[in-house]
Amino acid sequence: MNAFVVNGPTPLEGEVRISGAKNSALKAMAASLLVPAKVTLDRVPRITDVTLMAQVLQHLGARVEFEQNRLTIDASGDLLDETPYELVKKMRASIQVLGPLLARLGRARLAMPGGDAIGSRPIDLHLQGLERMGAKFTSQHGYVEGVADRLKGVRVLLEFPSVGATENLLMAGVLAEGTTTIENAAREPEIQDLVAFLVGAGARITGAGTPTITVEGVDQLGEVRHEIIPDRIEAGTYGIAAVATQGDVSLIDLRPEHLELPFIKLEDAGAEVIRSDGEVRIRMSRRPSTLDLVTLPYPGFPTDLQPPMMVLLSQAEGPSILTENVFEARFMFVDELNRMGARIRVEGHHAVIRGVERLSGAPVRAPDIRAGAALVLGGLCAEGRTEVYDPGHVGRGYEDFAGKLRSLGADVSVEER
Ligand code: UD1
């Protein structure tokens, strides 16, 4: 079994270049199914989830090539309508092909998703919205099957600004008849990037980045080239790591405006955050101050940065309270962190964190992408040796995680145990 092996503590120092955003690349890939012509995506991160999505597209009949960080997709041929359990169970984001397949083929059959172990993640909002657009769903044997003649533009009010539901609906609306309006839409930068991609291909969409997105259906999309935005979660992870290890790290090639609140929180914790165009330097020279933090949809504090923030606060000078509002089971890794000497108590969706002076290295297990990265970060802060098992989770979302950390001075490797 493989593990990240980390010998700490090490203050991270140096520069790290930020990769393209996982959550943007995956959606542009799914949206390529709407395009019966060549799609070129640049700055695509080389991570396992991208490979999995490429397999989904290939299974459906698209041609996919991946060289360096450039991905080309050609979905101009005949497409299949079924995405099997073997692929969907490995990655929940596979459900983003539902809207595009319904729009393009008028039918789709999809295994119900599995994916991260971070709580029950239903797809009711996706299905309700698509039903309003005229799709009919049945579900049996673990599969959901949808049919629609031509989808119709309607007004959909989302009960919660779900990222995935917003994306599925706007992708479905692109080829629908008439105008689709999504109210209480998610505002995440990845949605704005998906819209930029689709507009480049000929879609007519306004309002991305606001709670109301309007999509005017068109008959067909065409060839497009698009560069994926920088990964704000990757950037935030290294920024938090800089502060937690009391280091000095420059994040290169990012969009600082996508991390406004996380950077303010790092300043509140005592860090110096020097922002310039496309670059941010983060310095810290003492134990962090305590913070209260609440995760919320964008532009609130991102749930994906909650686990690394928990590691940072586990060493703060006093107690902090962290409230998780987006995913119910995202505190599952707390027991692992407590094995490293942290003092964290979970009460429902609140975590009470009593800072300790120093974590201590221990063998732990990564339950999902972000918690896995956070445990490695714990190892960088801890005295002695930490082994983080199931490192594959981290490789799903972080391009060359160990290599980038080593370039910042960390003693970390992936070893066969
Ligand atoms: C995306 C991101 C994930 C991030 C999350 C929130 C990708 C591939 N993943 O996930 O990294 O943590 O946004 O920023 O982009 N929900 C429902 N019914 C639905 C859909 C969602 O109840 O039909 C609930 C979920 O269970 C969860 C909450 O809404 O509690 C947020 O989910 P959502 O915004 O849809 O996240 P994802 O798109 O799955």
Residues whose N, C-alpha, C, O or C-beta is under 5 A from the ligand:
A	BS01	UD1	N23 A93 S120 R121 P122 I123 D124 L125 H126 P161 S162 V163 G164 A165 T303 D304 V326 F327
